[in-house]
Amino acid sequence: MQRLQAITRHLRSATPVQMQTSRMMSTNAAAAATTEAPPVRITPHPNGSLTLSLHRPKALNALSKPMVDLLTEGLLTARKQQSRCVLVYGEGDRAFCAGGDIRALAFPKEPQEPHAFFRAEYRMNHLIHTSPMPYCAILRGITMGGGVGISVHGKVRIVTDNTVFAMPETGIGLFPDVGGTWFLPRLPGATGMYLALTGQSLGPVDTLFAGVGTHFIPLSSIPSFIESVETSNDSLDTLLQRFTTKPPESLSGSNVKLPPFLAQRRELIDKIFTAQSYEEVEKNLERELAASKDEGEKAWLAGVKKQLSTKSPTSLMITFHAMQLGRSAPTLADCLRTELRLGTRITAEGANGDFSEGVKAIVVDKKHKPQWRPRPTLEEVKSKYFAPFTMEEDRAEFEPIQE
């Protein structure tokens, strides 16, 4: 009832952007706007705030190309109108955004579609990163892949009781993109490398501990917070001070999906994942397994080993090298440029590559038994995936949107 009342007040006070008449809207975005329920609603409010709400709850708000175009339109609208802040959230409690439409990327109708999607998505991610006004994302429910890209590059990332954060791409033959090679290496210690390679999910306490989240607001207070951002004349900082609470050391209840563990395992993570090569990670893991005398610790280490054994060997090699490059990259744009090359070439492999195999095994057949290709050498990975696009490939490099 509280959520319904909040939505009603939101609709009464809002002045929606008229999608069909916007000068900046792309063809795909205009097509999305003609549907009965646009997958992204761009709503400026009389108090100067602007909300971007994702409306594909049955698909866990997974990003499609029209959604990327609409989000880009909303971000450009906020800049043009000099909005006081931008708030993005997903409809429903299950997911903020569970990622991108990986089926469409793995089995595209046209060969150029994956490159076009990645390029548009990464340009939108960069707009968030360079936003001149506060950008606030509510990580309510599942926040993975593309959902990470529309949250972590903003100033404020709100965690709540049911937050589940992950970058699970190595498990489907891809790599942590959407700027993952920029923000993950900048997490404390080797936490980012651990998350990138294993795809491990984090609950709310660990999402905050890792530095992914910046604030905690209880799930029951989220509707009121949204309403306040949309209607109050108080600043975003003032509202955050009003609604933010310190999460209990161990959240409990039906909303909490994953208990915390990072603080307990941080030292081990650093010992294992601080390495100069992926092969060194494996050696570190075996060393710690052999030396451990604690049963709980051994069980955790064995779990990490099992996690890595299920991932695409090619993806693990690509991810490790991309993370190394990302750690020393001068800007997010440099990382996104590399990621566009990687994503385009991985998807272009089609049935001959691990990505289509991973999506088929995990998402389509759901047998979870992908037949991965043998592990390549680092030199093979670097020459095949990381170089600039060639004239024969005829693909545009990443460049930020010029306003």
Secondary structure, DSSP 8 states (H G I E B T S, - for coil): -HHHHHHHHHHHH-----GGG-TT--HHHHHHHTSSS-SEEEEE-TTSEEEEEE--GGGTT-B-HHHHHHHHHHHHHHHHHT-SEEEEEESSSSEEE--B-HHHHHS-SSTTHHHHHHHHHHHHHHHHHT-SS-EEEEE-SEEETHHHHTTTTSSEEEE-TT-EEE--GGGGT----TTHHHHGGGSSTTHHHHHHHH---B-HHHHHHTTS--EE--GGGHHHHHHHHHH--S-HHHHHHHH-----SS--STT--S---HHHHHHHHHHHH--SSHHHHHHHHHHHHHH---HHHHHHHHHHHHHHHTS-HHHHHHHHHHHHHHHH-SSHHHHHHHHHHHHHHHHHTGGGSHHHHHHIIIIIS------------HHHHIIIIIS---TTT----------
